[in-house]
Amino acid sequence: MILAFSHFSKVGAFFAGVLLLGASSAWAQTEAAPAPLAGVPENPATIDATSETVAEPEDPTLEEYVLGPGDWVGVNVLVNGSPVSSGLDRAKIDIDGTVTVSLLEDVQAGGKTLSQLQADIRKGLMDAELFVDPTVIVNVASYASRYVTALGAVATPSRVVLDRPKRVSDILAQVGGVRANGAEILTLRRKTGELMELNIQEIAIGDEDADPFVKAGDKLFVGEAKKFYIEGQIAGPGAKLLRGNMTLRKALATSGGITSLGSRRRVKIFRDGKELENVDLGTQIKDEDVIFVGERFF
């Protein structure tokens, strides 16, 4: 009896498993297909032919470094996994774009990516019948040909090598940032001649649209900040930086305030050599304005 019961239990379990498998298959057929994972491209075969194709924005992070004169490259040749001692090179790309690789004559490297140069060297070694199926590895030992120039009111005006994709903020960080007398607006001039004006504060705290990627040959320029001048009965006379939409009230405050001998009613603003009329504390100060605080009557 015990053996019979055990036998029937196993048979029952088998059929129960078959029924469950069938039910699972039916459920799977009726279940809606899961949504594709974010960031994973769809299979082109499954895309509706009538749907519109949306162009992806250019992403410099996907670009491979393009070699040029001045770059140093390291070339390693492997055969059956073992390095060929005579194939190990560290060479500088000449002004004509060629690089001297042992075992081969000069190879054109300028204007090519690492993968393209690797393929050319491999083909050259095989065409010369030096190796049957070599593995060629090329890396950049020193970057020099691709750079951005940062000029103007930055801590260290200089060229910054683009050894990887970089944004405007990366360039500013590498040149030490903007000096205290620097303007609030940065000019980015593309190699193509396109001009972009970027707010430095937005570059620092804004989103990615406010901090674009730079490209080889770009120039960044930060001019000196706009100024106004204040004289007379003011605690801190002299040239002052003009920041934002500054009013007369703020200009007086940032200059230390009016002295005990001065009077608000005797404040004048001169613009382009002419005195402004109807001046009050809300009057906007502009570049090169001269503010004069007169003495009060006793």
C-alpha positions as CSV (number, residue, x, y, z in Angstrom):
1,M,0.0,0.0,0.0
2,I,2.7,2.4,0.8
3,L,4.5,1.7,-2.5
4,A,1.2,2.1,-4.4
5,F,0.5,5.4,-2.7
6,S,4.0,6.6,-3.5
7,H,3.6,5.6,-7.1
8,F,0.3,7.4,-7.6
9,S,1.7,10.5,-5.8
10,K,4.5,10.7,-8.3
11,V,2.1,10.3,-11.3
12,G,-0.2,13.0,-9.8
13,A,2.7,15.3,-9.4
14,F,3.8,14.7,-13.0
15,F,0.4,15.6,-14.4
16,A,0.1,18.6,-12.1
17,G,3.4,19.9,-13.4
18,V,2.2,19.5,-17.0
19,L,-0.9,21.4,-16.3
20,L,1.0,24.2,-14.6
21,L,3.4,24.4,-17.6
22,G,0.5,24.6,-20.0
23,A,-1.1,27.3,-17.9
24,S,2.2,29.3,-17.7
25,S,2.6,29.1,-21.5
26,A,-1.0,30.4,-22.1
27,W,-0.5,33.2,-19.6
28,A,2.8,34.2,-21.2
29,Q,1.1,34.4,-24.6
30,T,-1.6,36.7,-23.3
31,E,0.8,38.9,-21.2
32,A,1.7,42.3,-22.8
33,A,5.4,42.5,-23.9
34,P,7.6,44.4,-21.4
35,A,8.7,47.9,-22.2
36,P,12.3,48.2,-23.5
37,L,14.9,49.1,-20.9
38,A,15.9,52.8,-20.8
39,G,19.0,53.4,-22.8
40,V,18.8,50.1,-24.7
41,P,18.2,50.6,-28.5
42,E,15.3,48.8,-30.0
43,N,15.7,46.0,-32.5
44,P,15.3,47.8,-35.9
45,A,13.2,44.8,-37.1
46,T,10.6,45.5,-34.4
47,I,10.3,49.3,-35.1
48,D,7.1,50.4,-36.9
49,A,8.1,51.5,-40.4
50,T,5.6,54.3,-40.3
51,S,7.0,55.9,-37.1
52,E,9.2,59.0,-37.5
53,T,12.9,58.7,-36.8
54,V,14.2,61.2,-34.2
55,A,17.8,62.3,-34.7
56,E,19.9,61.8,-31.6
57,P,21.9,64.8,-30.4
58,E,25.6,64.8,-31.0
59,D,27.5,63.3,-28.1
60,P,31.2,64.0,-28.2
61,T,31.7,61.2,-25.5
62,L,31.1,58.7,-28.3
63,E,33.9,60.1,-30.5
64,E,37.2,58.4,-30.7
65,Y,40.4,60.5,-30.4
66,V,41.8,61.6,-33.7
67,L,45.6,61.6,-33.9
68,G,47.6,64.6,-35.1
69,P,51.1,66.1,-35.3
70,G,52.8,66.3,-32.0
71,D,51.0,63.3,-30.4
72,W,53.1,60.5,-29.1
73,V,51.9,56.9,-29.7
74,G,52.9,53.6,-28.4
75,V,52.7,50.6,-30.7
76,N,52.9,47.0,-29.5
77,V,52.8,44.0,-31.8
78,L,51.8,40.6,-30.4
79,V,52.1,37.2,-32.2
80,N,50.2,34.3,-30.6
81,G,49.8,36.4,-27.5
82,S,53.5,37.1,-27.1
83,P,55.0,40.6,-27.7
84,V,57.5,41.1,-30.5
85,S,60.4,43.0,-29.0
86,S,61.2,44.7,-32.2
87,G,57.6,45.8,-32.6
88,L,57.5,47.9,-29.4
89,D,57.7,51.6,-30.3
90,R,57.0,55.0,-28.7
91,A,57.1,57.6,-31.4
92,K,56.1,61.1,-32.1
93,I,53.8,61.9,-35.1
94,D,55.6,64.3,-37.4
95,I,54.3,67.5,-38.8
96,D,53.4,65.7,-42.1
97,G,51.2,63.3,-40.0
98,T,53.5,60.3,-40.4
99,V,55.0,58.1,-37.6
100,T,58.0,55.9,-37.8
101,V,57.3,52.3,-36.7
102,S,60.0,49.7,-36.6
103,L,59.6,46.8,-39.1
104,L,57.7,49.2,-41.4
105,E,58.4,52.4,-43.3
106,D,56.6,55.6,-42.2
107,V,52.9,55.1,-41.6
108,Q,50.3,57.9,-42.0
109,A,48.8,58.5,-38.5
110,G,47.5,62.1,-38.6
111,G,43.8,62.3,-39.0
112,K,43.2,58.7,-38.0
113,T,41.7,57.2,-34.9
114,L,43.6,54.6,-32.8
115,S,41.6,51.8,-34.3
116,Q,42.2,53.0,-37.9
117,L,46.0,53.2,-37.2
118,Q,46.0,49.8,-35.6
119,A,44.3,48.3,-38.7
120,D,46.8,50.1,-41.1
121,I,49.8,48.8,-39.1
122,R,48.5,45.3,-39.0
123,K,47.8,45.3,-42.7
124,G,51.2,46.7,-43.4
125,L,52.9,43.9,-41.4
126,M,50.9,41.3,-43.2
127,D,51.4,42.8,-46.6
128,A,55.2,42.8,-45.9
129,E,54.8,39.1,-45.0
130,L,56.4,39.7,-41.7
131,F,53.6,38.1,-39.7
132,V,50.6,36.0,-40.6
133,D,48.1,37.2,-38.1
134,P,49.6,39.8,-35.7
135,T,47.7,41.7,-33.0
136,V,48.5,45.4,-33.0
137,I,47.8,47.6,-30.0
138,V,48.2,51.4,-30.3
139,N,47.8,53.8,-27.5
140,V,48.4,57.5,-27.0
141,A,51.5,58.1,-24.9
142,S,51.2,61.9,-24.9
143,Y,48.5,64.2,-26.3
144,A,49.3,67.4,-28.0
145,S,47.5,67.9,-31.3
146,R,44.0,68.5,-30.1
147,Y,43.5,71.5,-27.8
148,V,41.3,74.4,-26.8
149,T,42.7,77.9,-26.1
150,A,41.6,79.8,-23.1
151,L,42.4,83.5,-23.0
152,G,41.5,86.7,-21.2
153,A,40.7,87.2,-17.5
154,V,41.4,83.6,-16.5
155,A,44.0,82.6,-13.9
156,T,46.4,81.0,-16.4
157,P,45.6,81.7,-20.0
158,S,46.9,78.7,-21.9
159,R,46.1,75.8,-24.3
160,V,44.3,72.8,-22.8
161,V,44.8,69.4,-24.4
162,L,41.6,67.5,-25.3
163,D,42.7,64.0,-24.2
164,R,39.1,63.2,-23.5
165,P,35.7,64.9,-24.1
166,K,35.5,68.1,-22.0
167,R,33.0,70.7,-21.3
168,V,33.5,74.5,-20.9
169,S,33.6,74.0,-17.1
170,D,36.4,71.5,-17.4
171,I,38.5,74.0,-19.4
172,L,37.9,76.8,-16.9
173,A,38.9,74.4,-14.0
174,Q,42.1,73.5,-15.8
175,V,43.1,77.2,-16.3
176,G,42.4,78.1,-12.7
177,G,39.0,79.7,-13.1
178,V,38.0,83.3,-13.8
179,R,39.9,86.1,-12.2
180,A,38.1,88.5,-9.7
181,N,38.0,91.2,-12.4
182,G,36.6,88.8,-15.0
183,A,33.3,89.4,-16.8
184,E,30.1,87.4,-16.1
185,I,29.9,86.3,-19.8
186,L,32.3,84.0,-21.6
187,T,32.6,83.9,-25.3
188,L,33.1,80.5,-27.0
189,R,34.3,80.7,-30.6
190,R,34.1,77.5,-32.5
191,K,36.7,76.6,-35.1
192,T,33.9,77.0,-37.7
193,G,33.5,80.6,-36.7
194,E,30.3,80.2,-34.7
195,L,30.1,82.4,-31.6
196,M,28.4,81.5,-28.3
197,E,28.0,83.7,-25.2
198,L,27.7,81.7,-22.0
199,N,26.9,82.9,-18.5
200,I,29.7,81.8,-16.2
201,Q,27.5,81.3,-13.2
202,E,25.1,79.2,-15.2
203,I,28.0,77.1,-16.5
204,A,28.9,76.4,-12.8
205,I,25.4,75.6,-11.4
206,G,23.2,75.1,-14.5
207,D,22.3,72.1,-16.5
208,E,24.3,70.5,-19.3
209,D,22.8,72.8,-21.9
210,A,24.5,75.7,-20.2
211,D,27.8,73.9,-20.2
212,P,28.5,72.5,-23.7
213,F,31.3,70.3,-24.9
214,V,34.2,72.0,-26.5
215,K,36.0,70.8,-29.7
216,A,39.5,70.9,-30.9
217,G,40.3,74.4,-32.2
218,D,37.8,76.2,-30.1
219,K,38.7,79.4,-28.2
220,L,37.4,80.6,-24.9
221,F,37.6,84.3,-24.0
222,V,36.7,86.0,-20.8
223,G,36.8,89.7,-20.9
224,E,37.2,92.1,-18.0
225,A,34.1,93.0,-16.1
226,K,32.3,96.2,-16.8
227,K,33.1,99.1,-14.4
228,F,31.7,102.3,-13.0
229,Y,33.4,105.0,-11.1
230,I,32.3,106.8,-8.0
231,E,33.8,110.0,-6.5
232,G,33.1,112.6,-3.9
233,Q,31.6,112.0,-0.4
234,I,31.7,108.2,-0.5
235,A,33.5,105.9,1.9
236,G,35.1,103.9,-0.9
237,P,35.8,106.0,-4.0
238,G,37.3,104.7,-7.2
239,A,36.7,102.2,-10.0
240,K,34.1,99.4,-9.1
241,L,33.0,96.2,-10.9
242,L,29.6,96.4,-12.4
243,R,27.8,93.1,-11.6
244,G,24.3,92.2,-12.8
245,N,21.6,94.8,-13.0
246,M,23.1,97.2,-10.5
247,T,21.1,100.2,-9.3
248,L,22.3,103.4,-7.8
249,R,21.3,102.2,-4.4
250,K,23.4,99.1,-4.7
251,A,26.3,101.1,-6.2
252,L,26.4,103.4,-3.2
253,A,26.1,100.4,-0.8
254,T,29.0,98.4,-2.4
255,S,31.1,101.6,-2.3
256,G,30.9,101.8,1.4
257,G,28.0,104.3,1.6
258,I,27.8,108.1,1.7
259,T,29.9,109.8,4.3
260,S,28.6,112.1,7.0
261,L,29.4,115.1,4.8
262,G,27.6,113.8,1.8
263,S,23.9,114.0,0.7
264,R,21.7,111.6,-1.3
265,R,20.1,114.7,-2.8
266,R,23.4,115.7,-4.3
267,V,24.2,112.5,-6.1
268,K,24.8,112.9,-9.8
269,I,25.4,110.3,-12.6
270,F,27.4,111.2,-15.7
271,R,27.1,109.0,-18.8
272,D,29.1,109.6,-21.9
273,G,30.1,113.0,-20.5
274,K,26.5,114.2,-19.9
275,E,24.7,114.4,-16.6
276,L,21.5,112.2,-16.3
277,E,18.3,113.8,-15.3
278,N,15.7,112.5,-12.9
279,V,18.1,110.3,-11.0
280,D,16.9,108.3,-8.1
281,L,18.1,105.3,-6.1
282,G,16.5,102.9,-8.6
283,T,18.4,104.3,-11.6
284,Q,20.3,101.5,-13.4
285,I,24.1,101.9,-13.6
286,K,25.8,101.2,-16.9
287,D,29.3,100.5,-18.0
288,E,31.7,103.5,-17.6
289,D,29.1,105.6,-15.6
290,V,30.6,108.1,-13.2
291,I,28.8,108.7,-9.9
292,F,29.5,111.9,-8.0
293,V,28.3,112.4,-4.4
294,G,28.2,116.0,-3.4
295,E,28.4,117.6,0.0
296,R,25.4,118.4,2.1
297,F,24.4,121.9,3.1
298,F,24.8,122.6,6.8
